[in-house]
């Protein structure tokens, strides 16, 4: 499990990106890079990092399911993810 502070920081960044998205797009369209520097750094969408919805793990993230590889494997084995089953041949 990730630290709660790391999860909270990620949520805070996501809110800030959403808040400044319109303003950021306007500055980018105008080519006003000096005004763009006045926006907080955490308002940049590049600074967001995908995390597992259940554990908050940042590595081994599967975008299609929103889970880390470990949680995905556990849930798939238990049959909790529809349409996914263990391969066998």
C-alpha positions as a Markdown table, in Angstrom:
| # | Residue | x | y | z |
|---|---|---|---|---|
| 1 | Unk | 0.0 | 0.0 | 0.0 |
| 2 | Unk | 1.2 | 3.5 | -0.8 |
| 3 | Unk | 1.4 | 6.1 | 1.9 |
| 4 | Unk | -1.8 | 8.1 | 2.3 |
| 5 | Unk | 0.1 | 11.3 | 1.9 |
| 6 | Unk | 1.2 | 10.2 | -1.6 |
| 7 | Unk | -2.3 | 9.4 | -2.6 |
| 8 | Unk | -3.6 | 12.7 | -1.3 |
| 9 | Unk | -0.8 | 14.6 | -3.1 |
| 10 | Unk | -1.8 | 12.9 | -6.4 |
| 11 | Unk | -5.5 | 13.9 | -5.9 |
| 12 | Unk | -4.5 | 17.4 | -5.1 |
| 13 | Unk | -2.4 | 17.7 | -8.3 |
| 14 | Unk | -5.3 | 16.3 | -10.4 |
| 15 | Unk | -7.6 | 19.0 | -9.0 |
| 16 | Unk | -5.0 | 21.7 | -9.7 |
| 17 | Unk | -4.6 | 20.5 | -13.3 |
| 18 | Unk | -8.3 | 20.7 | -13.8 |
| 19 | Unk | -8.6 | 24.1 | -12.2 |
| 20 | Unk | -5.9 | 25.7 | -14.5 |
| 21 | Unk | -6.5 | 23.7 | -17.7 |
| 22 | Unk | -8.5 | 26.5 | -19.4 |
| 23 | Unk | -6.1 | 29.2 | -18.4 |
| 24 | Unk | -3.1 | 27.1 | -19.4 |
| 25 | Unk | -4.6 | 26.3 | -22.9 |
| 26 | Unk | -5.2 | 30.0 | -23.5 |
| 27 | Unk | -1.6 | 30.9 | -22.7 |
| 28 | Unk | -0.3 | 28.1 | -24.9 |
| 29 | Unk | -2.5 | 29.2 | -27.8 |
| 30 | Unk | -1.3 | 32.8 | -27.5 |
| 31 | Unk | 2.3 | 31.7 | -27.1 |
| 32 | Unk | 2.5 | 33.7 | -23.9 |
| 33 | Unk | 5.2 | 31.7 | -22.1 |
| 34 | Unk | 6.0 | 34.3 | -19.5 |
| 35 | Unk | 2.4 | 34.2 | -18.2 |
| 36 | Unk | 2.5 | 30.4 | -18.4 |
| 37 | Unk | 5.4 | 30.5 | -15.9 |
| 38 | Unk | 3.1 | 32.3 | -13.4 |
| 39 | Unk | 0.9 | 29.2 | -13.1 |
| 40 | Unk | 1.9 | 26.7 | -10.4 |
| 41 | Unk | 4.1 | 23.8 | -11.5 |
| 42 | Unk | 1.7 | 21.2 | -10.2 |
| 43 | Unk | -0.9 | 22.5 | -12.6 |
| 44 | Unk | 1.0 | 20.9 | -15.5 |
| 45 | Unk | -0.6 | 17.6 | -16.6 |
| 46 | Unk | 2.8 | 16.1 | -17.1 |
| 47 | Unk | 3.3 | 16.0 | -13.4 |
| 48 | Unk | 0.4 | 13.6 | -12.8 |
| 49 | Unk | 1.2 | 9.9 | -12.3 |
| 50 | Unk | -1.1 | 7.0 | -12.7 |
| 51 | Unk | -1.8 | 5.0 | -9.5 |
| 52 | Unk | -3.7 | 1.8 | -8.7 |
| 53 | Unk | -7.2 | 2.6 | -7.6 |
| 54 | Unk | -7.1 | 0.0 | -4.8 |
| 55 | Unk | -3.6 | 0.2 | -3.4 |
| 56 | Unk | -2.1 | 3.4 | -4.8 |
| 57 | Unk | 0.9 | 1.6 | -6.2 |
| 58 | Unk | 2.6 | 3.8 | -8.9 |
| 59 | Unk | 4.5 | 1.1 | -10.7 |
| 60 | Unk | 3.1 | -1.8 | -12.8 |
| 61 | Unk | -0.1 | 0.2 | -13.6 |
| 62 | Unk | -2.5 | -1.3 | -16.2 |
| 63 | Unk | -4.2 | 1.7 | -17.8 |
| 64 | Unk | -7.1 | -0.3 | -19.2 |
| 65 | Unk | -8.2 | -1.5 | -15.7 |
| 66 | Unk | -6.8 | 1.2 | -13.5 |
| 67 | Unk | -5.1 | -1.4 | -11.3 |
| 68 | Unk | -1.5 | -2.4 | -10.6 |
| 69 | Unk | -0.4 | -5.7 | -12.0 |
| 70 | Unk | -0.5 | -7.4 | -8.6 |
| 71 | Unk | -4.1 | -6.4 | -7.9 |
| 72 | Unk | -5.1 | -7.3 | -11.5 |
| 73 | Unk | -3.7 | -10.8 | -11.2 |
| 74 | Unk | -5.4 | -11.4 | -7.8 |
| 75 | Unk | -8.8 | -10.1 | -9.1 |
| 76 | Unk | -8.5 | -12.0 | -12.4 |
| 77 | Unk | -7.7 | -15.3 | -10.5 |
| 78 | Unk | -10.8 | -14.8 | -8.3 |
| 79 | Unk | -13.0 | -14.1 | -11.3 |
| 80 | Unk | -13.8 | -10.5 | -10.2 |
| 81 | Unk | -12.9 | -8.9 | -13.6 |
| 82 | Unk | -15.5 | -9.7 | -16.3 |
| 83 | Unk | -14.1 | -11.1 | -19.5 |
| 84 | Unk | -10.7 | -11.9 | -18.1 |
| 85 | Unk | -9.6 | -15.5 | -17.5 |
| 86 | Unk | -6.3 | -17.2 | -17.0 |
| 87 | Unk | -4.7 | -18.5 | -20.1 |
| 88 | Unk | -4.2 | -22.3 | -20.4 |
| 89 | Unk | -3.1 | -24.5 | -23.3 |
